[in-house]
């Protein structure tokens, strides 16, 4: 029987349906197991891990490995590289990824080259001598949509075999399956949409390459970046409702993006669901939805490289964006994304966000009533934009 993704989320990763068996995967609180069984030690596996890996692996079309955090998943993939390997990374990728790569580069472990993922000739040039291409689409936090198929084609067309890794956290496997475009490895911060309740830290790696999958599992074993059984239970519980949560969040995001785009107090809106967005056409072809992340800018519209940091225009954009974040009452001013609550923050306040305009606010839209969310944002904009 062929199941749709909404049904897979609910039905996969269950115990065998024998009479008297539990419907849910049990929480197994044990580090030690009797000898000669499938599991020898708690760092190797856990029933709750296996349920999550079955679901996400099926949705993505590969073999999944669960980690204790998104950064642990990212590190495990990068640590499969040989010393001195060259990594090409999209310059507005998640700042934790870029920070980790820069840390390895500063210690001579790898060579890193940042590149604009929308500039395909520059990507092609950067790939010379590379071992890995790290991409995101949509990107974090600029919400740019990259042509995954063309990037894979560039990576595979050279003389060397470049491993292509895609961070699919924003899209989730419900809206996009990068492995189907030829990507070698997919990573997720399971902290975000997959768990969906801002109460779990986790990460997942998926690949269709069995030898590579075994190497990723070995990284987990050697580094010890394993998720506890209670956290896995919470992640699995959240994963069951991903379809309905994402549907509501995405609907709300489209509504808010349209309202923000019509508002004179907003300088720019970045959301591929808008017909005016540069990534709209590609996202329509590449994804089955536009996601629930909306980035928008207030204050003077800043073109990076053309406006000096610390200038009056720069400070005005920072100040107004900070005021908006502090003025909301229903939305939550905080970092992270993908939860049932709407979160927002000015991303430039963090280090490693050099590619982010000073007045950009990343809005992770939750499942609240859309009109209540707009009332909150409308009031915050009214209190914050154009005020002395």
Secondary structure, DSSP 8 states (H G I E B T S, - for coil): ----HHHHHHHSS-----TT--SS------SB--TTSS--BTTT--HHHHHHHHHHHHHHTSEEEEESSHHHHHHHHHTTS-TT-EEEEETTS-HHHHHHHHHHHHTTS-EEEEE-TT-HHHHHHHTTT-SEEEEESS-TTT-----HHHHHHHHHHSSS--EEEEE-TTTHHHH--GGGGT-SEEEEETTTTTT-SS----EEEEES-HHHHHHHHHHHHHHT----HHHHHHHHHHHTTHHHHHHHHHHHHHHHHHHHHT-TTEEEEE-TTSTTSTTHHHHHHH-SS--SEEEEEESS---BTTB-TTSHHHHHHHHHHHHHHHH-SSSEE-S---SSS-EEEEGGGSTT-TTS-TTEEEEE--SS-HHHHHHHHHHHHHHHTT--
